[in-house]
Amino acid sequence: MRTHLIQAFLGIAFWILVGPGLTRAQWRIPEYASYVELSDGAVFCGDQYGSYHEGRTGKVCAGGQYGSYHESSTGEVACGGEYGSYHEGCTGKVCGL
């Protein structure tokens, strides 16, 4: 019983400390110089892409070669790979370092 409590505590501590950082991470398509928008509205930018893309649902991605951030009309934010800071959107979502 004590082992289960310790494992549960460590799991919760991991998600409290690491989880928020994982949710801010933006996945980029390796060696791709454009973007992809899926039928569900999700967008992904390539690591060689030098701009951002805002999808029809307000989701946004920024390429690995993009040097700024973009905040969509729905408050989604994405920072480019060349952006040296962070941005907090109007809804509290954060991208960046």
C-alpha positions as CSV (number, residue, x, y, z in Angstrom):
1,M,0.0,0.0,0.0
2,R,2.8,2.4,0.9
3,T,4.5,1.8,-2.4
4,H,1.4,2.7,-4.3
5,L,1.1,6.0,-2.3
6,I,4.7,6.9,-3.1
7,Q,4.2,6.1,-6.8
8,A,1.1,8.2,-6.9
9,F,2.8,11.1,-5.1
10,L,5.8,10.9,-7.5
11,G,3.4,10.8,-10.5
12,I,1.5,13.8,-9.3
13,A,4.7,15.7,-8.6
14,F,6.0,14.9,-12.0
15,W,2.9,16.3,-13.8
16,I,2.9,19.4,-11.6
17,L,6.5,20.2,-12.3
18,V,6.9,18.9,-15.9
19,G,3.4,18.8,-17.3
20,P,2.9,22.5,-17.9
21,G,6.1,22.6,-19.9
22,L,4.9,19.7,-22.0
23,T,1.7,21.4,-22.9
24,R,3.5,24.4,-24.2
25,A,5.8,22.5,-26.4
26,Q,5.0,22.8,-30.1
27,W,5.6,19.8,-32.4
28,R,7.2,20.6,-35.7
29,I,7.5,18.4,-38.8
30,P,11.2,17.7,-39.3
31,E,12.8,18.9,-42.5
32,Y,9.5,20.3,-43.9
33,A,9.2,23.8,-45.3
34,S,5.4,24.4,-45.1
35,Y,2.4,23.6,-42.9
36,V,-0.3,21.0,-42.7
37,E,-3.9,21.6,-41.7
38,L,-5.8,18.4,-40.7
39,S,-9.5,17.9,-41.3
40,D,-10.1,18.5,-37.5
41,G,-8.5,21.9,-37.7
42,A,-5.2,20.9,-36.1
43,V,-2.2,22.7,-37.7
44,F,1.5,21.7,-37.8
45,C,4.4,23.7,-39.2
46,G,7.6,22.4,-40.5
47,D,10.9,23.1,-38.8
48,Q,12.1,24.7,-42.1
49,Y,9.0,26.9,-42.4
50,G,9.6,30.6,-42.0
51,S,6.1,31.8,-41.1
52,Y,3.0,30.9,-39.2
53,H,-0.3,29.4,-40.1
54,E,-3.7,30.0,-38.5
55,G,-6.2,27.3,-39.3
56,R,-9.9,27.8,-39.9
57,T,-10.7,26.8,-36.3
58,G,-8.2,29.3,-34.8
59,K,-5.5,26.8,-34.1
60,V,-2.0,28.1,-35.0
61,C,1.5,26.9,-35.6
62,A,4.8,28.7,-36.2
63,G,7.7,27.3,-38.1
64,G,11.1,26.5,-36.8
65,Q,12.6,29.4,-38.9
66,Y,10.0,32.0,-37.8
67,G,11.3,34.8,-35.6
68,S,8.2,36.0,-33.9
69,Y,4.9,34.7,-32.4
70,H,1.3,34.7,-33.5
71,E,-1.8,34.8,-31.4
72,S,-5.0,33.6,-33.2
73,S,-8.5,35.1,-33.0
74,T,-9.3,32.3,-30.5
75,G,-6.3,33.0,-28.2
76,E,-4.2,30.1,-29.3
77,V,-0.5,31.1,-29.4
78,A,2.6,29.8,-31.2
79,C,6.2,31.0,-31.1
80,G,8.6,30.4,-33.9
81,G,11.8,28.4,-33.4
82,E,13.9,31.6,-34.0
83,Y,11.9,33.6,-31.4
84,G,14.0,34.4,-28.4
85,S,11.3,35.2,-25.8
86,Y,7.8,34.0,-24.8
87,H,4.3,35.3,-25.4
88,E,1.2,34.9,-23.1
89,G,-2.0,35.2,-25.0
90,C,-5.2,36.9,-23.8
91,T,-6.5,33.5,-22.7
92,G,-3.4,32.7,-20.6
93,K,-1.9,30.3,-23.1
94,V,1.9,30.6,-23.4
95,C,4.4,29.8,-26.0
96,G,8.2,30.3,-26.1
97,L,11.2,29.4,-24.0
